[in-house]
Amino acid sequence: MTKARLLRLSVVLVSIFMILLIIVYWDNVGTAHFYLHTSFSRPRSPGAITAGEDWEALPDVDEFLAKLLSSSLKQNSSIPRKTEQLLIQGSNKPVVSNLEENVRGYDWSTHKDRNSLDQEKLQVERQRTLREFCANSSFTFPTKERSFDDIPNYELNHLIVDDRHGIIYCYVPKVACTNWKRVMIVLSESLLDQGVPYRNPLDIPREHVHNTSTHLTFNKFWRRYGKFSRHLMKIKLKKYTKFLFVRDPFVRLISAFRSKFELENEDFYRRFAIPMLKLYSNHTNLPTSVSEAFGAGLKVSFSDFIQYLLDPRTEKMAPFNEHWRQVYRLCHPCQIDYDFIGKLETLDEDAAYLLQLLKVDRLLRFPPSYRNRTASSWEDDWFAKIPLAWRQQLYKLYEADFVLFGYPKPENLLKD
């Protein structure tokens, strides 16, 4: 009996020791440090981010980890003052080397005339709309009913974590995600330039911004923390401030088409344009490079692109590419309770307000918008040559994004 008790005690002690080892050393692998901030709690009232909220009820292992982390890492819950001063500095003009950014250009106007929006009221309305439709049993779409535990790890790769400030950002391609990723890099100090963290978001080269190794994302947790990964995700989802930015779904599709098929993009030409041209434009013996194809006048049309999205074979081959995958599949808004929902249509105001709520507005400012950003007013022209039946099918494909994020149904495109 005594030996059995000693054995059980040994197992418990070894388990606790292993957990401590994981906690102590987990920031030795990867780019982010885990500092569990208690200052970024769930807001007690809509539109405001408050501090000092107690832990909510957690499962035993979660509670143990939460208490342990809170007590042992409390000393690291703030950024050193020297770092803050470094982050405030930096150039005010972008270094633009990428073709897409050269084409678009930047809009450096201040938009002060639009700063009168009632941001708190907007957030209340956006979150209410989302939660009501997530709870509405008569409104259904794929994956709506599953729980967070049902989401595979590979579907959590768009959730970027900044442990320094207690922030989780779900990025949506074609919704200012390049610049929001830059902001997350600056805040988390996950990328260095000659040994010093980047201070100005626009100084970060685009190729580094989209390098998956640069960011700590939820889908990396399993490799790093093993069986404790889901527990840690849940703790962070409860305590951290979670945000995403969305956009009119049809306008986002136009923007994706413009940047990936109207500009010379070798990867997208080989992976997507060649199959589209063969399937929907009956082309054969296509050039192997995008420059040759463009030189010969061989480009994917918007009609080809829409046919590709509606073709049942597309999803059977592989999930939609992230640039046109639905937001509900990227960010799981019915499984994750987002604290802030920004929109590209009000990007300048939303970004400024969010940085204030996160209390990082003195460290940086959000990079400016593109001057010739794809506009909602372009929809009629772009869809003019798309058959009505296709437009209606396309709406059904993206209906959940329209409804969950409060975008009106484009009736003018869905009727004769």
C-alpha positions in Angstrom: 0.0 0.0 0.0 2.8 2.4 0.9 4.6 1.7 -2.3 1.5 2.3 -4.3 1.0 5.7 -2.6 4.6 6.6 -3.2 4.2 5.7 -6.9 1.1 7.9 -7.2 2.8 10.7 -5.5 5.9 10.4 -7.8 3.6 10.5 -10.9 1.9 13.7 -9.6 5.3 15.3 -8.8 6.7 14.4 -12.2 3.6 15.7 -14.0 3.9 19.1 -12.1 7.6 19.3 -12.8 7.0 18.7 -16.6 4.3 21.4 -16.6 6.7 23.8 -14.9 9.4 23.0 -17.5 7.0 23.7 -20.3 6.0 27.0 -18.8 9.6 28.1 -18.0 11.1 27.2 -21.4 8.2 27.6 -23.9 9.5 31.0 -25.2 12.8 29.4 -26.2 11.1 28.0 -29.3 9.5 30.4 -31.7 9.2 34.1 -31.9 6.9 35.2 -29.1 7.1 35.4 -25.3 4.2 34.3 -23.3 3.4 37.0 -20.7 -0.1 36.4 -19.3 -1.5 39.9 -19.0 -4.4 40.4 -16.6 -4.9 44.0 -17.8 -6.6 42.8 -21.0 -9.8 41.3 -19.6 -13.1 40.8 -21.2 -14.9 44.2 -21.2 -17.6 44.6 -18.6 -19.6 46.9 -20.8 -19.8 46.9 -24.6 -17.2 48.9 -26.4 -14.8 49.3 -23.5 -11.8 47.2 -22.6 -11.4 47.1 -18.8 -8.7 45.9 -16.4 -8.7 43.6 -13.4 -11.4 41.2 -14.1 -11.2 37.9 -12.3 -10.6 34.6 -14.0 -13.8 32.9 -15.2 -14.5 29.4 -14.2 -12.1 27.1 -15.9 -11.5 23.3 -16.1 -9.1 22.0 -13.5 -6.0 21.9 -15.7 -6.8 25.3 -17.2 -7.3 26.8 -13.7 -4.0 25.3 -12.5 -2.1 26.7 -15.5 -3.8 30.1 -15.2 -3.0 30.5 -11.5 0.6 29.3 -12.0 1.2 31.6 -14.9 -0.4 34.6 -13.2 1.8 34.2 -10.1 5.1 33.3 -11.8 5.0 35.7 -14.8 3.3 38.7 -13.3 6.6 40.6 -13.3 6.7 40.4 -17.1 3.3 42.0 -17.6 4.5 45.3 -19.0 6.8 46.5 -21.8 10.1 48.1 -20.6 10.0 51.9 -20.8 13.1 51.9 -23.0 11.3 49.7 -25.5 8.3 52.0 -25.6 10.5 54.9 -26.4 12.2 53.0 -29.2 8.8 52.0 -30.7 7.6 55.6 -30.7 10.4 56.6 -33.0 10.6 55.6 -36.7 10.1 57.1 -40.1 6.8 58.5 -41.2 7.0 57.5 -44.8 6.8 54.0 -46.2 9.5 52.2 -48.2 7.5 50.8 -51.0 9.2 48.1 -53.0 6.4 45.7 -53.8 4.6 45.8 -57.2 1.2 45.7 -55.6 1.9 48.5 -53.2 3.5 50.6 -56.0 0.3 50.2 -58.1 -2.0 51.1 -55.3 -0.1 53.9 -53.6 -0.8 55.2 -50.1 -3.3 57.8 -48.9 -1.6 59.9 -46.2 -4.6 62.2 -45.6 -5.8 62.3 -42.0 -9.5 61.9 -42.6 -10.3 64.1 -39.6 -13.7 64.9 -41.0 -14.7 61.2 -40.4 -13.5 60.9 -36.9 -16.9 61.8 -35.4 -18.2 58.3 -35.8 -19.5 56.9 -32.5 -17.1 54.0 -32.3 -18.6 52.5 -29.1 -22.1 52.5 -30.5 -20.7 50.9 -33.7 -19.1 48.1 -31.8 -22.2 47.4 -29.8 -24.2 47.1 -33.0 -21.7 44.9 -34.8 -21.3 42.5 -31.9 -25.0 42.3 -31.3 -25.6 41.4 -35.0 -22.9 38.7 -34.9 -24.1 37.1 -31.7 -27.8 37.2 -32.7 -27.2 35.4 -35.9 -24.8 32.9 -34.3 -27.6 32.1 -31.8 -30.4 32.0 -34.4 -31.1 28.4 -35.1 -33.0 29.3 -38.3 -29.9 30.7 -39.9 -27.5 28.0 -40.8 -24.2 27.6 -42.7 -21.5 25.0 -42.7 -19.5 24.6 -39.4 -21.8 26.9 -37.5 -22.8 24.3 -34.9 -19.4 22.9 -34.0 -17.6 23.9 -30.9 -14.1 25.4 -30.6 -12.7 22.0 -29.7 -14.1 20.7 -33.0 -12.0 23.1 -35.1 -8.9 21.3 -36.4 -5.6 22.9 -35.6 -4.8 23.7 -39.2 -7.9 25.9 -39.4 -6.5 28.0 -36.6 -3.6 29.4 -38.6 -5.1 32.8 -39.0 -5.2 33.6 -35.3 -2.0 35.6 -34.5 -1.1 36.0 -30.8 0.8 38.9 -29.2 1.5 37.7 -25.6 3.3 41.0 -24.7 0.1 42.9 -24.8 -2.6 40.2 -24.6 -3.9 40.5 -28.1 -5.3 38.0 -30.6 -5.8 39.1 -34.2 -7.6 37.0 -36.8 -6.3 38.1 -40.2 -8.5 38.1 -43.3 -6.6 38.5 -46.6 -7.7 41.6 -48.6 -8.8 43.4 -45.5 -5.7 45.4 -44.6 -4.1 42.3 -43.2 -0.6 43.2 -44.4 -0.6 46.3 -42.3 -2.3 44.7 -39.3 0.3 41.9 -39.4 3.0 44.6 -39.4 1.4 46.1 -36.3 1.4 42.7 -34.6 5.1 42.3 -35.4 6.0 45.6 -33.9 3.9 45.0 -30.8 5.2 41.4 -30.2 8.8 42.3 -31.2 8.8 39.0 -33.1 11.1 40.3 -35.9 14.4 42.0 -35.5 16.3 44.4 -37.9 20.0 44.1 -37.1 19.3 43.0 -33.6 16.7 45.7 -32.9 12.9 45.1 -33.0 11.1 47.0 -35.8 9.6 50.3 -34.5 7.6 51.5 -37.6 5.2 49.0 -39.2 6.0 50.2 -42.8 9.7 49.5 -42.4 8.9 45.8 -42.3 9.4 44.2 -45.8 6.3 42.6 -47.2 8.1 39.3 -47.7 8.7 39.1 -43.9 5.2 40.1 -43.1 3.7 37.1 -44.8 6.3 34.6 -43.7 4.5 32.1 -41.5 7.5 31.7 -39.2 7.2 35.4 -38.2 4.0 35.0 -36.3 2.9 32.9 -33.3 -0.5 31.4 -34.4 -2.8 29.0 -32.7 -2.1 26.2 -35.1 1.6 26.2 -33.9 0.5 25.5 -30.3 0.3 21.8 -30.8 3.9 21.5 -31.9 5.0 23.7 -29.0 2.8 22.7 -26.1 1.5 19.3 -27.0 -1.6 18.2 -25.1 -1.8 21.4 -23.2 -2.3 23.5 -26.4 -6.1 23.6 -26.3 -6.0 24.5 -22.6 -3.7 27.4 -23.3 -5.8 28.6 -26.3 -8.9 28.7 -24.1 -7.1 30.7 -21.4 -5.9 33.2 -23.9 -9.3 33.4 -25.6 -10.8 34.3 -22.2 -8.2 36.8 -21.2 -6.9 38.4 -24.3 -8.5 41.1 -26.5 -9.6 39.4 -29.8 -10.2 41.4 -33.0 -10.7 41.0 -36.7 -11.4 43.2 -39.7 -14.0 42.4 -42.4 -15.1 43.8 -45.7 -18.1 43.6 -48.1 -17.7 40.0 -49.4 -18.2 40.8 -53.0 -15.9 43.8 -52.9 -13.3 41.5 -51.2 -13.6 39.1 -54.2 -13.0 41.9 -56.7 -10.0 43.0 -54.7 -8.6 39.5 -54.6 -9.1 39.1 -58.3 -7.4 42.4 -59.0 -4.3 41.7 -57.0 -3.8 38.1 -57.8 -4.8 37.9 -61.5 -4.5 41.4 -62.9 -0.9 41.8 -61.7 1.9 39.4 -62.6 1.9 36.9 -59.8 3.9 33.8 -60.7 2.6 31.5 -57.9 -1.1 32.4 -58.5 -0.6 32.0 -62.3 0.7 28.5 -62.0 -1.6 27.3 -59.2 -4.8 28.9 -60.3 -4.7 30.9 -63.5 -3.5 28.0 -65.7 -6.3 25.6 -64.5 -8.9 28.4 -64.9 -7.8 29.3 -68.4 -7.9 25.6 -69.4 -11.3 24.8 -67.8 -13.3 27.9 -68.5 -11.6 29.6 -71.5 -10.6 26.4 -73.4 -7.0 27.4 -73.7 -4.3 24.8 -74.3 -0.5 24.9 -74.4 -0.4 27.8 -72.1 2.9 29.6 -71.3 4.7 28.3 -68.2 5.4 31.8 -66.9 3.1 34.7 -66.1 5.1 37.3 -68.0 4.8 35.2 -71.2 1.1 34.8 -70.6 0.5 38.5 -70.0 2.7 39.3 -73.1 0.4 37.1 -75.2 -2.7 38.6 -73.7 -3.7 35.5 -71.8 -5.3 36.6 -68.6 -8.0 35.1 -66.4 -11.2 37.0 -66.7 -13.5 37.9 -63.8 -16.0 35.5 -65.3 -13.4 32.7 -65.2 -12.8 33.5 -61.6 -16.5 33.4 -60.6 -16.9 30.1 -62.5 -14.0 28.7 -60.5 -15.5 29.7 -57.2 -18.9 28.1 -58.1 -17.4 24.9 -59.6 -18.1 22.0 -57.1 -14.8 20.5 -58.2 -12.9 23.4 -56.7 -13.6 22.5 -53.0 -13.2 18.8 -53.7 -9.6 19.5 -54.9 -8.7 21.7 -51.9 -10.2 24.3 -49.6 -10.6 27.8 -51.0 -7.4 29.8 -51.0 -7.3 32.2 -48.1 -7.7 35.2 -50.3 -11.3 34.2 -51.2 -12.1 31.8 -48.4 -15.1 33.0 -46.4 -14.4 34.9 -43.2 -16.5 32.5 -41.1 -14.1 29.7 -42.2 -11.0 31.8 -41.5 -11.9 33.3 -38.1 -14.8 31.1 -36.6 -16.9 34.0 -35.3 -19.5 31.8 -33.8 -16.9 29.8 -31.8 -14.7 32.8 -30.8 -16.3 35.7 -29.0 -14.5 38.7 -30.6 -14.1 41.9 -28.6 -13.7 44.2 -31.6 -15.0 43.9 -35.1 -13.5 46.4 -37.5 -14.5 47.1 -41.1 -12.4 48.1 -44.0 -15.1 50.6 -45.0 -14.3 52.5 -41.8 -10.7 51.4 -41.5 -9.0 54.7 -40.4 -11.5 55.4 -37.6 -11.8 51.8 -36.4 -8.0 51.3 -36.4 -7.4 54.5 -34.4 -10.1 53.5 -31.9 -8.8 50.0 -31.5 -5.2 51.1 -30.8 -6.5 53.4 -28.1 -8.5 50.6 -26.5 -5.5 48.4 -26.6 -3.5 51.3 -25.0 -0.8 51.0 -27.7 -1.6 54.2 -29.6 1.4 55.9 -28.1 3.7 53.2 -29.5 2.7 53.3 -33.1 0.0 54.5 -35.6 -1.8 52.3 -38.1 -0.3 52.6 -41.6 -2.3 54.7 -44.1 -4.9 53.3 -46.5 -4.3 52.7 -50.1 -5.4 55.5 -52.4 -7.1 53.4 -55.0 -8.6 50.7 -52.8 -11.3 48.7 -54.5 -14.6 50.5 -53.8 -18.1 49.2 -53.2 -19.4 51.4 -56.1 -17.4 49.2 -58.5 -19.7 46.1 -57.9 -22.2 46.9 -60.6 -19.6 47.3 -63.3 -17.6 44.2 -62.3 -20.7 42.0 -62.1 -22.5 43.4 -65.1 -21.3 40.6 -67.4 -21.8 37.8 -64.8 -25.1 35.9 -65.4 -27.8 36.4 -62.8 -27.9 32.7 -61.8 -24.1 32.9 -61.1 -24.5 36.0 -59.0 -27.3 34.3 -57.0 -25.2 31.2 -56.4 -22.2 33.3 -55.4 -24.4 35.2 -52.8 -25.4 31.9 -51.3 -21.7 30.9 -51.1 -20.9 34.1 -49.1 -24.2 34.7 -47.5 -23.0 33.9 -44.0 -20.3 36.7 -44.3 -22.9 39.2 -45.4 -25.3 38.4 -42.6 -22.9 37.9 -39.7 -21.1 41.1 -40.3 -24.1 43.3 -41.1 -23.5 43.8 -44.8 -26.8 44.4 -46.8 -27.9 41.9 -49.3 -26.9 43.3 -52.8 -30.4 43.2 -54.2 -29.4 45.1 -57.3 -27.1 42.3 -58.3 -29.5 39.5 -57.5 -32.5 40.6 -59.5 -33.1 41.3 -63.2 
